[in-house]
């Protein structure tokens, strides 16, 4: 993994965390809404996971945000 790959994952994780906090929901609630495991949400927010397009789509729907908004800051 390159430095750029890690930076992208970290920026994506921060976007997930920021939106989750805007909605005032826990990682557990987000996991439930997106049908994912809570530890996976934690890994995403730390930039330790590399989500698939399907996962990104599920997260965007659960966070009531567009996929594009998750990648623009």
N, C-alpha and C positions, 0 to 999 in steps of 0.2 A: 504494500500500500504506500502510495506517495504522500507527501506532505499535503498536496492539494486535495487528495481524496479525503484525508482526515479533516481538513478545514471545511470541506463541503458537508461532511457528516455532522460536524460540530455546529455549523450554522443552521442546518436543518433541525437538529435537536433543540437548539435555542428557540427556533420558530415554533416548534411543537410546544415547548414549555411555556413560552410567552402566551400563545393562544389559549392553552389549557388554563393558565392563571387568569387570563381575561375572562374566561367563562366560569372561573371559580369552581373548577372540578378537580378531583384528585386523580392521580395516576391510575388508581384502581377503577374509578368511574370511566375514565377515558378508555381504559382497556376493555371494560364491559361494553361500552358503546361501539368500539371498533372491532370487537370480538377477537381481542388479542390478550396475551398474558401481561400482567402488570410488570413483571421483570423485563419484558421486552420493551415496554414504554420507557422504563428507567434507562435501559441500554440505549434506546434511541435518543433520549434527552441528553445523555452524556456523550453522544457521538460514537458509541461503541458498536452500533448495529448498522448494517447496510440494508435498508428496506427495499423490498421489491416494489414494482409499480402498483401491484394489487394492494400492498400494505399502505402505500402512500395514499391511494384512493380511499381506502377504508378510514384512514386517519383524517383526511380532509373532510369526509362526510361526517365523521363523529365530531369534528371540531367546527362544523358548519362554516367552512372556509373553502375557497377554491384551491386546487393544487398549485396553481401559479402563485397565489398569495403566500404559500408556504416556502416558496423559493425566492420571493422578492422581499427585500427588507427596506 
